[in-house]
Amino acid sequence: MDQILSSIDAEIAKLEEAKRLLSGSPDLVPAVVRRGRPKGSTKAAPVAAPVKAKRVMSAEGRARIAEAQRKRHAARKRAAKKAAAALPPGLGGAVV
């Protein structure tokens, strides 16, 4: 068992040496390439979120929206009443 482990260690050492020779000087190539700002770096300036202005609607605009909503509601109510009247009496239609 020890002989197998020592031969595996020797093979690993040979492969690492070959890799080092093929990739060039180990001083020029970083061991781990990390993306982004280096760990511990504090040079990045904090980014403040843009302040959005509060949107204010005029009384006239609110009144126009309210009136349009009343019209939509009335139209839907009329359509529902008309559809119910078209149904037979036992299924929600008008009783004659």
C-alpha positions as CSV (number, residue, x, y, z in Angstrom):
1,M,0.0,0.0,0.0
2,D,2.8,2.4,0.9
3,Q,4.5,1.6,-2.4
4,I,1.4,2.5,-4.4
5,L,1.0,5.8,-2.5
6,S,4.7,6.8,-3.0
7,S,4.5,6.0,-6.7
8,I,1.3,8.2,-7.0
9,D,3.1,11.0,-5.2
10,A,6.1,10.7,-7.5
11,E,3.8,10.8,-10.5
12,I,2.0,13.9,-9.2
13,A,5.4,15.6,-8.6
14,K,6.4,14.9,-12.2
15,L,3.2,16.2,-13.6
16,E,3.4,19.4,-11.5
17,E,7.0,19.9,-12.7
18,A,5.8,19.5,-16.3
19,K,3.0,21.9,-15.8
20,R,5.3,24.5,-14.3
21,L,7.7,24.1,-17.2
22,L,5.0,24.4,-19.8
23,S,3.2,27.3,-18.3
24,G,6.4,29.4,-17.8
25,S,7.7,30.9,-14.6
26,P,5.4,30.4,-11.6
27,D,6.2,34.0,-10.4
28,L,4.6,35.5,-13.5
29,V,1.4,33.4,-13.4
30,P,-0.9,33.9,-10.4
31,A,-1.9,30.7,-8.6
32,V,-5.6,31.7,-8.5
33,V,-7.2,34.2,-10.8
34,R,-9.9,36.1,-9.0
35,R,-12.3,38.4,-10.7
36,G,-13.4,41.7,-9.2
37,R,-12.0,44.0,-6.6
38,P,-9.2,42.5,-4.5
39,K,-10.2,41.2,-1.1
40,G,-9.8,43.9,1.6
41,S,-9.7,46.7,-0.8
42,T,-11.5,49.8,0.4
43,K,-10.8,52.2,-2.5
44,A,-14.2,51.8,-4.1
45,A,-16.3,54.8,-3.6
46,P,-19.8,54.1,-2.1
47,V,-22.5,54.6,-4.7
48,A,-25.5,56.6,-3.5
49,A,-28.8,55.5,-4.9
50,P,-30.4,58.2,-7.0
51,V,-33.2,60.0,-5.2
52,K,-36.5,59.9,-7.1
53,A,-38.8,62.9,-6.9
54,K,-42.2,62.1,-5.4
55,R,-44.8,62.2,-8.1
56,V,-47.8,64.4,-7.2
57,M,-51.1,64.3,-9.1
58,S,-53.3,67.4,-9.3
59,A,-56.9,67.4,-8.0
60,E,-58.1,67.8,-11.6
61,G,-56.1,64.7,-12.7
62,R,-57.5,62.7,-9.8
63,A,-61.0,63.8,-10.7
64,R,-60.6,62.8,-14.3
65,I,-59.3,59.3,-13.3
66,A,-62.2,58.9,-10.9
67,E,-64.8,59.8,-13.5
68,A,-63.2,57.4,-16.0
69,Q,-63.4,54.6,-13.4
70,R,-67.0,55.4,-12.7
71,K,-67.8,55.1,-16.5
72,R,-65.9,51.8,-16.8
73,H,-67.8,50.4,-13.8
74,A,-71.2,51.5,-15.2
75,A,-70.4,50.0,-18.6
76,R,-69.4,46.6,-17.0
77,K,-72.5,46.7,-14.8
78,R,-74.8,47.3,-17.8
79,A,-73.1,44.5,-19.8
80,A,-73.5,42.1,-16.9
81,K,-77.2,43.0,-16.5
82,K,-77.7,42.6,-20.2
83,A,-76.0,39.1,-20.2
84,A,-78.0,38.0,-17.2
85,A,-81.3,39.0,-18.9
86,A,-80.4,36.9,-21.9
87,L,-80.1,33.7,-19.8
88,P,-83.1,31.5,-19.1
89,P,-85.0,32.2,-15.8
90,G,-83.5,29.3,-13.9
91,L,-79.9,30.2,-14.7
92,G,-80.0,33.8,-13.4
93,G,-82.0,35.3,-16.1
94,A,-85.0,37.7,-15.8
95,V,-88.1,36.2,-14.4
96,V,-91.1,37.0,-16.5
